[in-house]
């Protein structure tokens, strides 16, 4: 589907709405790859922000990012510019480091919770073999 404003969607449809796996490339260069339900991003997906050179990879709920990793995509040229930008002698004062003790564990739990909370809704629209792992399907059967 090519939209009048220049966005392009390539993927699955159901009853005239984006449903299933699809790729949306926006006119401004932004790009989403992942699952859709009733024209909304839902489930696993990745969104690349072209102007910011950043990407979000994770779980989407009702067209909004819910849990995942948001990071900057740095080219070698841009990285080199950044490294030479701060070449003066200014020394920052000691700043206490704050952060999560186990970021991977926190993220994993958040993504698992999102999937559990949305399983019933997603099961109505996403094929079961995409929604569950093989061993989970055998257990359900």
C-alpha positions, 0 to 999 in steps of 0.5 A: 500500500502506498499512502498519499503522504508517501508512506509505504506498507508491505505486509499482511492484511485482514479485513482491510487493516494491517494485521500480521507481520508487516513493514512500514516505511515512512516518507521521512525515512522512519521504518517499522518492522513487526506485528500489527493488529487492526492497523496498530503495532502489537507484539514484537517489533523494531522502529528505526528513527532516521533523523535521530539515528536511533532504534527501539526493539521490543514489545508494542502494545496498542501502537505504543512501545511498551518494553524493550531496548532503545539505542543509538545507531552510531556510524564510524564517521559519527563516532569519530566526530563525537570523540573529537568534540570534547577535546578540551581540558574540562574535568567533570566533577565526580557524579555518582553512578546510578542504574539498575543492578540487573538491567537484563533481568528487569527488561526480560521480566517487563517483556514477559509480563507484557506478553502474558498480559496481552496473550488473550488479545493477541491470540485472537489475531496472531497465528498460534505458531507465531505467538507460542514456541513449539514446546508451548504449543505442544503443551497447549495441545 
